[in-house]
Amino acid sequence: MPSNHAQFVRSALAAALLLLITMPSTEAAGKVFNTEKVKVRAEVLADGLTHPWGLDFLPDGTVIVTERPGRVRLFSEGRLSDPLPGVPKVLSGSQGGLLDVTLAKDFARTGTLFLSFTEGGPSGGGTAVARARLVRDDRGARLEDTKIIFSVKKKTGTHQYGSRIVLDRDGNLFVTTGDAGQPKRAQDPFDGQGSVLHMTPDGAPAPGNPWPDGKKGLPQIWSIGHRNIDGAALDPATGRLWTVEHGARGGDEINQPQAGRNYGWPVISYGVNYDGTKIGIGTAAPGYEQPKFYWDPSIAPSGLAIYDGRMFPEWKGDFIVGALKFQLVSRLKRDASGKIAEVERMFKGAFGRIRDVNVAPDGSIWLLTDEDNGEIIRLSRAE
């Protein structure tokens, strides 16, 4: 008979083997990060996406995600669907392609959603918005009744198209654009690039727009003078729109765009041109709005969320901003006077270029990485 010692060794080895078999892998369990106030677990839920740009959460827990080359996929039960048919034709290349996706306020009843993208034309590309209906039945998932509801005029250009779609409290759309690499367009109130647009779900000018008769500017325009807005969110507490936009070398901005206001690009900026030369006439001038906050040097900010979930109560009301250049997530706070300060830079270099930031219904934070092998990452509380 084996000795008690031998039995103990065998039992210990068996227990250790069982533990190794049942223990989740590091990848499956996620990686834990220490932040200033809380430990955060980061899990890669999906990879293999080509430059994913935007996502939203369906009522049943499914996630819809866009890829810049022109694909829409669904993520459910740990798996990505095949690309859905019915996506509008996009001009893909450089920074252009399929951009954001947002569900309509009545999505649960109608299946309606909105897409922003780069639309091609004879002379180049421009930012456009389409409405479609998501259908899921025994024939599979697809987009139907896809219709372009708004299009910016087409000019030569290959980059800086924006774009985010944010619903206001009435279900109208705020759509952000960029200057398409042609700075003067941001000062043209009849153009639409380098602007915040505000429109109904049919693409008509939304109530409260500054130039509804079209005499002083495009009726769908809300504000002008923006270089390239890649992040936008509605403040859950106030219903006001906030945006983050790219500067050149320095001068990335956080703004709270208001109707009819001019946010200065390229007349004023806190950055300089990439060759080091001065932009416009300086950092301030009459008639141009100041940013609420700016980064210098630039972090290349992208997705924006204003946190109002239950998972991270320590971050309630904070701005959570993804960064492309520095490959991090920036957390900013507002004091009682409304002044904004960056208080923490998280996950630097851990995931790659952060393109989008979203808060899920359970309060977790979801990220998209802007890579050839792009990922969906979920940030949750690590106890």
N, C-alpha and C positions, 0 to 999 in steps of 0.2 A: 504493500500500500504506500502511496506517496506520503511524505512527511507533511506536517502542518505548514511548514515553511514553503514547500513546493506548491501546496494548494493555495496559499496566500498569493504567491507570485503569479500563478495561473489566473486566479480571480482578478488580481490587479491588472494583468495584461488584457484580460477580456473586457474589463470595465473601460480601460483606456481605449481599446479598439472600438468599443461601442460608442464612446464619446466622440472619437474621430469621425465615425461614420455619420453620426447624427448631428454634429456641430455644423452650423451654416458656414459656407466659405466666406472669406473676407469680402469678396465681391458681392455675394448674395446678401450678406448682413449689412453691408455698407461700411463706410469709414466715418469715424467720429472726429469732429473738430471742436476744439475749445474756442468759443467766442467770448466776448467781454462779459456777457450776461448769462449765457446758456450754452450747454453742449448740444451740438447739432449733428445728426446722422445724415450722411449723403449716400443715396442709393442710385445707381445707374439702372433705370427701368427699361431703357431701350437704346440701341445704337444702330449704326448703319444708315442713318438719315443723311441726306446730302444738303448741307447748309440749311437746317431747319430754321424757320423765321418766326412763326407765331403759333400759339395754341389757345384752345379754350376748352371748357369743361361742359359736357352734355349732362342733362338732368339725371341720366341713369349711371353716371360715373365714367362713361366713355370719354376719351380725350380726342379732340380733332387737332391735327398738326399740319402745317404747311412746310414744303421744301422749296427753296428758291428756284430750282429748275422748272417748277410748274406742277408739282404734285401735292395732292391732299391725301392724308392717310388717317385712319382711326386707330387708336391704341386702346385695347380693352383686354382684361384678364391676362396681362403680361405679354400681349402679342400685338404687333403692328399689322394692319391690313395691307392688302395690295393697294396701289394708287386708285383713287376713285375716278371714274369717268365723269365728264361734265364740267371740268375746270375750264375757265376761259383761257384762250391762247395768250401766253405771256412772252414778252421780249426778255429773254434770259441772257445774262452776260454781265461781267463786271459786278456792279452792285444791283443790277436790275433783275427782275423775275417776279415770282409769286411771293408776296410779303405777308401781311397780317390776315388773321381770321377772327371774327367775332360773331357770336350768336345774337340773333335779334331778340328783343324783349319778349316776343310771343313765340319763341322757338318751340317750346313744349307743345304748343297747339299747331303751329304751322310748319316747323322744320326749317324756317328761314334763317339764313346766315349771310354774312357779308365778307368779301375778300378784297384786299387792296393788292395791286400788282402794277408792274410796268407794262404798259400797252405800247405796241409798236405802231409806227406810222411811216409815211413816205420819207419824212425828214428826220426820224429818230424816235425816241421813246418819251413817254410821259406817264405820270401816276394816274391810275384809274381805280374805280370802285365798281364791284359787281355784286349783285344780289343773286342768291341761288337757294334752292330747297334741297335739304338732305333727306333722301329717301332710303329706308332700310326695310327690305322685305325678303321673300324667298328667292328673289333674283339677285340679291346682294345689295351692297351699299353704293349709292351714286348721287351725284348732284343733278338736279333737274331744273328746268325753267331758268337757266342761268342767263342773266341780263346785265349788261353794263349800264349803271345808272348815272355815272359821272366820269368825265375824262378831261384831264388837263391838256391844253394845246401841245402838240408834238413839236419839239425842236431837237437839234442835234445834242447829244449828251449820252453818257454811259453810266453815270453814277449819281449818288445823292438824291434818291427818289423818296426818302422816308421809308416806311410809312406805318403808322399805327391807326387803328380804329377803336374809338372809345364811345360807348353809348352814354348820352346824358340821361337824366332821370325820367325824361319823357320818351325815351327810346329813339331819339334822333342821334345822328352820327357826328362825332368829331373825327375828322380824318386829317392826319398830319402828312406833310410832304417836305421834300428838300428842294434845293435850288437847281438840281440836275447838273451841278458843276458849272453853272452860269450865274454868278452872284447877283448881277443886276436884276434878274428875274424876280428875286425875293422882294424888290422894291416896287414891282409893278402890280397894282391892285386889281388889274384885269387879267392876270396870268394864272395863278393857282399853284405854281411851284414855289417853294419857299414860304409856305403859308400853313395856317390851320384853317381847314374847311369845316363848315357846319351845315348839314343837310338832313332832310327827312329820309325815311327808308326808301323813298322813290327817287331820291336825288335832287329834289327841289330845295330851294333855300329854306333853312329852318327858321322858325319864329325867333325874333330877337337879333337877327344878323344886322350888321351895321349899314349895309348898302342894298336893301331889298329891291330898290327900283333899278339897280344896275347902272346908275349914272356916275357914281364915284368909284365903283369897283364891282368885281364879279359878285353876284348876289349870294353865292355859296361861301364866300370868304368870310372868315371870322377875324383873323389877324394876319399880318404880313411881317416881313423882315426876319425870317427864320432861315438858318443855313441848312440844317438837315436834322429833322426831328425823328429819332428812332425809338423814343420811349414816351408813353403818355398814359395817364391814369386819372380817373375821377376820384376826388377826395371823398371817402365814405362819410365823413363828418359834415361836409359843407356842400357837396355836389359840384364843386368847382373843378375845372380841368387844370392839371399840371402837366408839364412837358419837360423832357430833357433833350438837348440837341448838341450835336458836334460843333466844336469850334474848329479852327485850323490848327496851328501850333499853339495850344493853350486856348482858353476861352470857351471850354465846354460849359453849357448853361443849364440851369433849372429856371423855368419861367412859369408864370400863371397867366396864360394868354387871356386877354379881355377883348371884347368886341371893338373892332375898329382901331386897335392900337398897333403901333409899328415897333418891332423889337430889334431894329437897328442894322441887321446884316445887309450889305457889307459896309455900311457907313460907319458904324461903331462896333468895336469888339475888344475883348480883353486878351485876345490872342494876336499872333502875327502870322504872316504868310509863311509857307513852308521854306522859303528861301531866306527868311528872317526879316523881310521888309515889313513896313507898317501897313496895317489894314485901315482903310478909310481915313477918318479925321481924328481918331483917338478912341477913348473909352466911353465918352459921354457927349451928348449934344441935345439941344432943345428938340422936342418932338419925338424922341426915341426913348423907349422904355429900358430901364435897367434890369438885369437878371436878378432873381431872388438869391441866387448862389452861382458861383462859377468855379471851375477847376483850372488851375494852372500850376504844373503842366497838365496837359490833356490826359484823361483816362479813356477816351473814346466811349462815352456812355451809350447804352442801348436800352434794353427793357427797363420799365419802371413799374413798381407796385407800391401802393401806400397801404401799409399793413393794418388789417383790421380783423385778423383771424383770432381764434381762441388757443391755438397751439403755442404761440409765442407772445403772451401778454406783455412781456418786457419790451416788445417792439411796437406796441400799439401806436398808430399814427406816424410811425417812422417811414421815411422814403427808403426803399430797397432798390438799388440801381445796379444793373449789370454793366460790366466794362469789357470791351473788346481788346483794346491795346494792352492793358495791365492784367487781363485775365483774372478778374476778381469781382466781388460783390461789395458795393459801398453802402453803408448804412448811415443815414443822416437824420438828425432830429430837429424839431422846431421848438423854440422856447415860447413863453407866453406872449411875447411881442410879435411872433411870427418869423423871427430870424432863424435861418437854417444854418446848421453846422454839421460837417462830416465828423462822425464820432468813431467810426470803425471801418476797416477794410478787411474783408473776410475771404478765405479760400483762395488767396493769391496763387496763381499758377497751378491750382489743383485740378481744374477741369478743362482749361482752354478758354477760348473766346466766348464770353457769355452774351448771347444774343437777346434772349427774352427772359422775363421774370413774371411769374404769375402766382397768385394765392389761390389754392384749391379750396373747395367748400369745407374741408376738415381743418383748414388753417395751415396745412403744409405749404411749402414754397416750391414751385416747380421751375426749373431752369432749362433753357435750350442752349446748346453750344454750337457756335457757327463754325463748323469744321466740315471737311470732306466726309469724315465719319462722325457725323453729329450725334449727340446724345440727348435723351430726356433724363433729367436728374431730379430726384425728389429729396427735399430737405425737410427733416422731421426732428422732433425733440428726442434727444438721447438721454434717457433717465440714468 
